[in-house]
Amino acid sequence: MFLPARSYVLECQIPQEEVIERLQSLINPDKLYFIFPTKTDKRYSGSFGTNKFVAIKSSKKTFQRQIKVRGNFYLMNNKIFVRLILSNPFSMINFIVLGALYFSLLLFRVWIFDWWLWNLLLLTVPVIITYLLTNFSFQAVYRKEKQRFFKLFNSRRLSDRELEKLGV
């Protein structure tokens, strides 16, 4: 709940060929999709592999992409199962930038206040604000995209008991 990532295992109700067709209609294959996504009419830019795909939400208007979807396919008992992971990879970039800033402050021994507790609070507040804004924005976007992929695969989510039986 506190991490900007969610994982699901779905049982597809459609044949394998249709799963591939639907993914290709939604994802624009692009080798540098993470750094330089192509501007396309498709909702996602990404890559396909053997039994897996990775996609990052594309936007024609802005550079902002808030969600990454990773899927792994499993064929068991003549049924297709998908482990779907929705995450916000750009939240890590925010924390890396803050970490570099904090490291440089410590390296150059920059202390704004005389009392250590005020300095600690000053350094903690941006981390908390970054986390909250990142997590709240992710929550708003991921619900819609989760439903989109559930409908795309014409699937149902497996319960924990079913997951234990399958070992997926």
Secondary structure, 3 states (H helix, E strand, C coil): CCCCEEEEEEEECCCHHHHHHHHHHHEEECCCCCCCCCCCCCCEEEEEECCEEEEEECCCCCCCCCCEEEEEEEEECCEEEEEEEEECCHHHHHHHHHHHHHHHHHHCCCCCCCCHHHHHHHHHHHHHHHHHHHHHHHHHHHHHHHHHHHHHCCEEECCHHHHHHHCC
